[in-house]
Amino acid sequence: VLYDLESRIGIASSALGVLIAQFMFAYAFATVFFYEMWDSRIQRLEQLVQTLGGDSRAVWRHAILPSASGLIAVCLIQTSIFVWLDYGLVSSLGGGNVPTVTLLLFSYLREASIN
């Protein structure tokens, strides 16, 4: 379905098509990953910053980002590994025309000889 949609738009077998597809999967993974973070503690921190006169940027800077700093690093690493190892998606949507790390790695492995 995703390949048909990208074919109709005209971005199949291009770097943009692969990036959009990988972003969709990475965004879904990150959403599930951060779902547990939004609890009553974060809401209380947001209310505290707003009570002390903070705007929306101050809420992000003083309440949300310090609470999520460790999760952001872990999510970035896990999402990049997840996207990097998604060989099937890259090979089918890229059509072999997009030189990604995953495709290059598998081509090097195929070229290896025991002799």
Secondary structure by P-SEA (a helix, b strand, c coil): caaaaaaaacccccaaaaaaaaaaaaaaaaaaaacccccaaaaaaaaaaaaacccaaaaaacccccccaaaaaaaaaaaaaaaaaaaaaaaaaaccccccaaaaaaaaaaacccc
